[in-house]
């Protein structure tokens, strides 16, 4: 039906406008479009998870969780663990949670607290 179609287009436009804003707000800080790929993948994965597409989210998160020294690795691992758990991939979920703990133990703040 035409009304439902236009509602879906409106929802799509809202989500893409938000994603565009989130990505474009970093450009003034000297980032290039390729620098924004991890963030684009992260935000798109979060949107897919909201829609229940956990397998699609995992595909987008795969390259982000493998980055070294990027600020989105821990949040991406958390989403990865959540998506894996929702799909019943308990070993993958556990591995992602363990990776978060391991990364947290290697921070200077964690060493000061210990």
C-alpha positions in Angstrom: 0.0 0.0 0.0 1.2 3.5 -0.9 0.9 5.0 2.6 3.0 2.2 4.2 5.6 2.7 1.4 5.9 6.4 2.2 6.1 5.8 5.9 9.0 3.4 5.3 10.8 5.9 3.0 10.4 8.6 5.8 11.9 6.2 8.4 14.7 5.4 6.1 15.4 9.1 5.5 15.4 9.8 9.2 18.0 7.0 9.9 20.2 8.0 7.0 20.1 11.6 8.0 21.2 10.7 11.5 24.0 8.5 10.3 25.1 11.2 7.9 25.2 13.7 10.7 27.2 11.3 13.0 29.8 10.7 10.2 30.0 14.3 8.9 30.6 15.8 12.4 34.1 14.3 12.3 35.2 15.6 9.0 36.3 19.1 10.3 38.9 17.3 12.6 41.0 16.3 9.6 39.4 12.9 9.0 39.0 11.5 5.5 36.0 9.5 4.4 38.0 6.2 4.7 38.8 7.1 8.3 35.0 7.1 8.9 34.4 3.5 7.7 34.7 2.0 11.2 32.2 4.5 12.5 29.9 4.0 9.6 30.0 0.2 10.1 29.4 0.6 13.8 26.4 2.9 13.5 24.9 0.8 10.7 25.4 -2.3 12.8 23.6 -0.7 15.7 20.7 0.2 13.4 20.5 -3.3 12.0 20.4 -4.7 15.6 17.5 -2.3 16.3 15.7 -3.9 13.4 16.6 -7.5 14.5 19.1 -8.2 11.8 21.8 -9.6 14.0 23.6 -11.5 11.3 23.9 -8.4 9.2 25.2 -6.5 12.2 27.9 -9.1 12.7 29.1 -8.7 9.1 29.5 -5.0 9.6 31.2 -5.3 13.0 33.8 -7.9 11.9 36.3 -5.4 10.5 35.8 -3.0 13.4 36.6 -5.5 16.2 39.9 -6.4 14.4 41.2 -2.8 14.4 44.1 -2.0 16.7 44.0 1.1 18.9 40.7 2.5 17.5 38.3 3.9 20.1 35.3 1.9 18.7 36.8 -1.5 19.2 35.4 -2.1 22.7 31.9 -0.7 21.9 32.0 -2.8 18.7 33.0 -5.9 20.7 30.0 -5.3 23.0 27.6 -5.1 20.1 29.3 -8.1 18.6 28.8 -10.1 21.8 25.1 -9.0 22.0 24.4 -9.9 18.4 26.2 -13.3 18.8 24.2 -14.1 21.9 20.9 -13.2 20.2 21.8 -15.6 17.4 22.7 -18.3 19.9 26.4 -18.2 19.1 27.4 -18.4 22.8 31.1 -19.1 22.1 31.5 -16.1 19.9 29.6 -14.0 22.5 31.8 -15.2 25.3 35.0 -14.5 23.2 33.9 -11.0 22.5 33.1 -10.3 26.2 36.5 -11.8 27.2 38.2 -9.5 24.6 36.6 -6.5 26.2 37.9 -7.5 29.6 41.4 -8.1 28.2 41.5 -4.7 26.5 40.3 -3.0 29.6 43.0 -4.7 31.7 45.6 -3.2 29.3 44.6 0.4 29.9 46.6 2.8 32.0 43.6 3.5 34.2 43.1 -0.3 34.9 46.8 -0.5 35.9 46.5 2.5 38.3 43.5 0.9 40.0 45.1 -2.5 40.4 
